[in-house]
Amino acid sequence: MDKKKLMLLLGALVIAIGTALAARSLLAGAGAPKADAAQQVPKGPKVLVAQRALPVGTIITADSVSFQLWPKEMVQDAYFIDGEADMNKLLGTVVRYPITAGQPVTQGGLVAPGDRGFLAAALGPGMRAVTIPVSAKTGVGGFVFPGDHVDLMLTQTVSGQGDGPALKATETILRNVRVLATDQSTDSVVEDGKTVVRSFRTVTLEVTPKIAEKIAVAQTIGTLSLTLRSLADNQSELDQAIASGNVKVPAGATKDQEAKFLAQAMNRPVDGGTTFVTGGDVSRFQRRTAPSPERTAQVVASTVANTIADRAGLPPAGAGRGGRSVSYSPGPVVRVTRGKNTTEEPVGGR
């Protein structure tokens, strides 16, 4: 083989080796991003973050926050660290500033029970706090906790005023009322991972100023009772309100703003569209309606007329032919007829 062919062969061999090395370098470079991506998994402590948007006044519950891995270099002193923070003390605290979903919860962003201004922070804009007395029977046996939503029922007895038995009735006067506290407690006691059910004598509710007045009057009429609402009911009623146009999300709102608006709408108490049940709906031996004013006036007048006749030594009203007939009206005068003579006697006269 001459020198010229040998040089060509060596040149081709060098080019082939160079091409192989270049291809290997390219393949190694393509695999680097995957390795870098794998190295980008946060390595650090777990910090407490919001599971959903938490508007101002939200009561912290176990499902509203959770611990999540966070880059070590981004951890702040104000964060709640897993293993250092006591979740039992965090449950029942109230959000002081708005927190977006996935954002770390800071110590300054929560107000603990007993802190100054705690109840004011728990109230939504324009809302008021009102306290009502309850018992084990009227308070769902202690299964109501701060942050729950309840309906309020009023049970009362309307006197029959001599026209049969009294009317017994119960009506739902308010719906979807948020519970702020039970007795003086605004948190739930957790032992061995389970929420402790305990009895209480008072419940503090979040209502509008007008509803607060309504509750104050209702307490003087009869007995107030609580019925616990399902979370699914709140979401279902909110969906219906949005579909019907009663609740309108502001145009151009961001996702966080929309979530905040809907959360506030779900917490608003509902005054109106209530239901009721009377004794006649429960038992055939009870009244179904209240005594009419006309019938009540007739009964009162009849009673007064018979009282006057008894004092005058006359037979009772409606004694029959040949006797005395008495007519009455719902006024202050009673007409007494003796044969052809009719006289009027004032109520209470002799």
C-alpha positions as CSV (number, residue, x, y, z in Angstrom):
1,M,0.0,0.0,0.0
2,D,1.5,3.4,-1.0
3,K,1.8,6.3,1.4
4,K,-1.1,8.2,-0.2
5,K,-3.7,5.5,0.5
6,L,-2.3,5.0,4.0
7,M,-2.8,8.7,4.8
8,L,-6.4,8.7,3.5
9,L,-7.2,5.6,5.7
10,L,-5.7,7.3,8.8
11,G,-7.7,10.5,8.1
12,A,-10.9,8.6,7.8
13,L,-10.2,6.8,11.0
14,V,-9.6,10.1,12.9
15,I,-12.8,11.6,11.5
16,A,-14.8,8.5,12.6
17,I,-13.4,8.7,16.1
18,G,-14.1,12.4,16.3
19,T,-17.7,11.9,15.2
20,A,-18.2,9.1,17.8
21,L,-16.9,11.3,20.6
22,A,-19.1,14.3,19.5
23,A,-22.2,12.0,19.4
24,R,-21.4,10.7,22.9
25,S,-21.0,14.2,24.2
26,L,-24.4,15.3,22.8
27,L,-26.1,12.2,24.3
28,A,-24.6,13.0,27.7
29,G,-25.7,16.6,27.5
30,A,-29.3,15.6,26.7
31,G,-29.5,13.5,29.9
32,A,-28.3,16.4,32.1
33,P,-31.6,18.3,32.4
34,K,-33.3,15.2,33.8
35,A,-30.6,14.8,36.4
36,D,-30.9,18.6,37.2
37,A,-34.7,18.2,37.5
38,A,-34.3,15.4,39.9
39,Q,-32.0,17.5,42.0
40,Q,-34.5,20.4,42.1
41,V,-36.8,18.5,44.6
42,P,-37.0,20.7,47.7
43,K,-34.7,19.4,50.4
44,G,-35.5,21.0,53.7
45,P,-38.0,21.1,56.6
46,K,-41.8,20.9,56.2
47,V,-43.6,24.2,56.7
48,L,-47.3,24.8,57.3
49,V,-49.1,26.0,54.1
50,A,-52.7,26.8,53.2
51,Q,-54.6,24.0,51.5
52,R,-57.0,26.6,50.0
53,A,-57.5,30.3,50.0
54,L,-58.1,31.5,53.5
55,P,-59.8,34.9,53.7
56,V,-59.6,37.1,56.8
57,G,-61.7,35.7,59.7
58,T,-61.3,32.0,58.6
59,I,-61.1,29.7,61.6
60,I,-58.2,27.2,61.1
61,T,-59.3,23.6,60.9
62,A,-57.4,20.4,60.3
63,D,-58.4,20.3,56.6
64,S,-57.5,24.0,55.9
65,V,-53.7,23.6,56.3
66,S,-51.0,21.0,56.0
67,F,-47.2,20.6,56.2
68,Q,-45.2,20.6,52.9
69,L,-41.5,20.3,52.0
70,W,-39.9,23.7,51.5
71,P,-36.4,24.7,50.3
72,K,-34.2,25.2,53.3
73,E,-32.7,28.5,52.1
74,M,-36.3,29.9,51.7
75,V,-37.5,29.0,55.2
76,Q,-38.3,32.1,57.4
77,D,-38.3,32.3,61.2
78,A,-42.0,33.2,61.1
79,Y,-43.0,29.9,59.5
80,F,-44.5,27.0,61.4
81,I,-42.1,24.0,61.1
82,D,-43.2,20.4,61.3
83,G,-42.0,18.9,64.6
84,E,-41.7,22.3,66.3
85,A,-45.3,23.7,65.9
86,D,-48.1,22.3,68.0
87,M,-51.1,21.7,65.7
88,N,-53.5,21.4,68.7
89,K,-52.8,25.0,69.5
90,L,-53.1,26.1,65.9
91,L,-56.6,24.6,65.4
92,G,-59.2,27.2,66.3
93,T,-57.0,30.2,65.6
94,V,-58.3,32.9,63.1
95,V,-56.6,34.2,60.0
96,R,-55.6,37.9,60.4
97,Y,-54.5,38.5,56.8
98,P,-55.6,36.9,53.6
99,I,-53.6,33.7,52.7
100,T,-53.6,32.3,49.2
101,A,-53.6,28.5,48.5
102,G,-50.1,27.0,48.8
103,Q,-48.7,30.0,50.7
104,P,-46.9,29.4,54.0
105,V,-48.8,30.4,57.1
106,T,-46.9,32.9,59.3
107,Q,-47.1,33.3,63.0
108,G,-48.2,36.9,62.6
109,G,-51.0,35.9,60.3
110,L,-53.0,34.1,63.0
111,V,-54.8,35.3,66.1
112,A,-55.0,32.8,68.9
113,P,-58.0,32.4,71.3
114,G,-57.5,34.7,74.2
115,D,-55.5,37.3,72.2
116,R,-56.8,40.8,72.1
117,G,-59.1,41.4,69.2
118,F,-59.6,37.7,68.5
119,L,-63.4,37.7,68.1
120,A,-63.2,40.9,66.1
121,A,-60.8,39.3,63.7
122,A,-63.1,36.2,63.4
123,L,-66.0,38.4,62.2
124,G,-66.5,39.1,58.5
125,P,-66.9,42.7,57.2
126,G,-70.2,44.2,58.5
127,M,-71.0,41.1,60.7
128,R,-71.8,41.0,64.4
129,A,-71.4,38.4,67.1
130,V,-74.5,37.3,69.2
131,T,-74.6,34.7,72.0
132,I,-77.6,32.5,72.7
133,P,-78.2,30.0,75.5
134,V,-78.5,26.3,74.6
135,S,-78.6,23.0,76.4
136,A,-77.6,19.4,75.5
137,K,-81.0,19.0,73.9
138,T,-81.1,22.3,72.0
139,G,-77.4,22.3,71.1
140,V,-77.1,19.0,69.1
141,G,-75.7,17.2,72.2
142,G,-72.4,19.0,72.0
143,F,-71.6,18.0,68.4
144,V,-71.3,21.7,67.3
145,F,-67.8,23.1,67.0
146,P,-66.4,26.6,66.1
147,G,-66.4,27.0,62.3
148,D,-69.5,24.8,61.8
149,H,-72.7,26.1,60.2
150,V,-76.1,25.7,61.8
151,D,-79.8,26.5,61.3
152,L,-81.7,28.2,64.0
153,M,-85.2,27.0,65.1
154,L,-87.8,28.7,67.3
155,T,-90.3,26.6,69.3
156,Q,-93.3,28.5,70.8
157,T,-96.8,27.9,72.2
158,V,-99.7,30.2,71.1
159,S,-102.5,30.3,73.6
160,G,-105.9,29.2,72.4
161,Q,-107.6,31.8,74.7
162,G,-110.5,29.4,75.5
163,D,-110.9,28.2,71.9
164,G,-109.5,24.7,72.3
165,P,-105.9,23.7,73.1
166,A,-102.9,25.9,72.6
167,L,-101.1,25.9,69.2
168,K,-97.6,24.4,69.4
169,A,-95.3,25.3,66.5
170,T,-91.6,25.2,65.5
171,E,-90.2,27.1,62.6
172,T,-86.7,27.5,61.1
173,I,-86.0,31.3,61.4
174,L,-82.4,31.4,60.1
175,R,-80.2,29.2,58.0
176,N,-76.4,28.8,57.4
177,V,-75.3,30.7,60.5
178,R,-71.6,30.3,61.3
179,V,-70.6,29.3,64.9
180,L,-67.8,31.4,66.3
181,A,-67.5,29.9,69.8
182,T,-69.1,27.5,72.2
183,D,-69.1,28.9,75.8
184,Q,-65.9,30.9,75.9
185,S,-64.0,28.4,73.8
186,T,-63.1,29.1,70.1
187,D,-61.2,25.9,69.5
188,S,-61.7,22.2,69.5
189,V,-60.0,19.9,72.1
190,V,-58.2,17.0,70.5
191,E,-57.0,14.0,72.5
192,D,-55.2,11.0,71.0
193,G,-56.1,12.3,67.5
194,K,-59.8,12.5,68.2
195,T,-62.0,15.6,68.8
196,V,-63.5,15.6,72.2
197,V,-67.3,16.2,72.3
198,R,-68.3,18.3,75.3
199,S,-71.5,20.0,76.5
200,F,-71.8,23.8,76.5
201,R,-74.3,26.3,77.7
202,T,-73.9,29.2,75.2
203,V,-73.1,29.5,71.5
204,T,-71.8,32.6,69.8
205,L,-73.0,33.1,66.2
206,E,-71.9,35.4,63.3
207,V,-74.9,37.3,62.0
208,T,-75.8,40.6,60.3
209,P,-77.0,43.5,62.5
210,K,-80.6,42.9,61.4
211,I,-80.5,39.2,62.2
212,A,-79.0,40.0,65.6
213,E,-82.1,42.0,66.4
214,K,-84.3,39.2,65.2
215,I,-82.5,36.7,67.5
216,A,-82.9,39.0,70.4
217,V,-86.7,39.1,69.9
218,A,-86.9,35.4,69.2
219,Q,-85.3,34.6,72.6
220,T,-88.3,36.4,74.3
221,I,-90.9,34.4,72.3
222,G,-89.9,30.8,72.8
223,T,-87.0,28.3,72.9
224,L,-84.1,28.4,70.3
225,S,-82.6,25.2,69.1
226,L,-79.7,24.4,66.7
227,T,-79.6,22.0,63.8
228,L,-76.2,21.1,62.4
229,R,-75.7,21.6,58.6
230,S,-73.7,19.4,56.2
231,L,-70.8,21.0,54.3
232,A,-72.4,19.6,51.2
233,D,-75.5,21.6,51.8
234,N,-73.5,24.9,51.8
235,Q,-71.8,24.1,48.5
236,S,-75.1,22.9,46.9
237,E,-77.0,26.0,47.9
238,L,-74.1,28.2,46.8
239,D,-74.1,26.5,43.3
240,Q,-77.9,27.1,43.1
241,A,-77.5,30.7,44.1
242,I,-74.8,31.2,41.4
243,A,-76.9,29.4,38.7
244,S,-80.0,31.5,39.6
245,G,-78.0,34.8,39.5
246,N,-78.6,35.6,43.2
247,V,-74.8,35.4,43.7
248,K,-72.7,37.0,41.0
249,V,-68.9,36.7,40.9
250,P,-67.3,40.1,40.0
251,A,-66.2,40.4,36.4
252,G,-62.5,40.3,35.8
253,A,-61.7,38.8,39.3
254,T,-58.6,36.6,39.6
255,K,-58.8,33.0,40.7
256,D,-57.8,33.9,44.3
257,Q,-60.3,36.9,44.4
258,E,-63.1,34.6,43.1
259,A,-62.3,31.9,45.8
260,K,-62.3,34.6,48.5
261,F,-65.7,36.0,47.2
262,L,-67.3,32.5,47.1
263,A,-65.9,31.7,50.6
264,Q,-67.6,34.8,52.0
265,A,-70.8,34.0,50.2
266,M,-70.9,30.5,51.8
267,N,-70.5,32.0,55.2
268,R,-73.4,34.5,54.9
269,P,-76.4,33.6,57.0
270,V,-79.8,33.2,55.2
271,D,-82.8,35.1,56.5
272,G,-86.0,34.0,54.6
273,G,-87.5,31.1,52.8
274,T,-87.9,29.3,56.1
275,T,-90.2,26.3,57.0
276,F,-92.4,25.5,59.9
277,V,-94.3,22.6,61.5
278,T,-97.4,22.9,63.9
279,G,-98.8,20.4,66.3
280,G,-101.5,19.3,63.8
281,D,-98.7,18.1,61.5
282,V,-97.4,15.8,64.2
283,S,-100.6,14.6,65.9
284,R,-104.3,14.6,65.0
285,F,-105.1,15.7,68.5
286,Q,-103.2,19.0,68.2
287,R,-104.2,22.3,66.6
288,R,-103.0,23.0,63.0
289,T,-103.6,26.8,63.0
290,A,-103.8,29.6,65.5
291,P,-107.2,30.7,66.8
292,S,-108.7,33.4,64.6
293,P,-109.2,36.8,66.2
294,E,-113.0,36.7,65.4
295,R,-113.5,33.4,67.1
296,T,-111.4,34.5,70.1
297,A,-113.5,37.7,70.4
298,Q,-116.7,35.6,70.3
299,V,-115.5,33.2,73.0
300,V,-114.5,36.1,75.2
301,A,-117.9,37.9,74.7
302,S,-119.8,34.7,75.4
303,T,-117.9,34.2,78.6
304,V,-118.6,37.7,79.7
305,A,-122.3,37.5,78.9
306,N,-122.7,34.3,80.9
307,T,-120.9,35.9,83.8
308,I,-123.3,38.8,83.8
309,A,-126.3,36.6,83.5
310,D,-125.1,34.5,86.4
311,R,-124.6,37.6,88.6
312,A,-128.2,38.8,87.7
313,G,-129.7,35.4,88.6
314,L,-130.8,34.8,85.0
315,P,-130.6,31.5,83.1
316,P,-127.5,31.0,80.9
317,A,-127.4,32.4,77.4
318,G,-129.5,30.4,74.8
319,A,-131.9,29.0,77.4
320,G,-134.6,28.5,74.8
321,R,-138.1,29.7,74.0
322,G,-140.0,31.5,76.8
323,G,-136.8,32.3,78.6
324,R,-134.1,34.9,77.9
325,S,-131.9,35.2,74.8
326,V,-128.5,36.9,74.9
327,S,-126.7,38.3,71.9
328,Y,-123.1,39.4,72.1
329,S,-120.6,41.2,70.0
330,P,-116.8,41.6,70.3
331,G,-117.3,45.1,71.8
332,P,-117.5,46.4,75.3
333,V,-121.4,46.2,75.4
334,V,-123.7,43.2,75.9
335,R,-127.4,43.3,74.8
336,V,-129.8,41.4,77.1
337,T,-133.3,40.7,75.9
338,R,-136.2,39.9,78.3
339,G,-139.3,39.2,76.3
340,K,-139.9,42.3,74.2
341,N,-137.5,44.5,76.2
342,T,-133.7,44.7,75.2
343,T,-131.2,46.5,77.4
344,E,-127.5,47.1,76.9
345,E,-125.1,46.5,79.7
346,P,-121.4,47.4,79.6
347,V,-118.9,44.7,80.1
348,G,-118.2,44.3,83.8
349,G,-121.4,46.1,84.8
350,R,-124.0,44.7,87.2
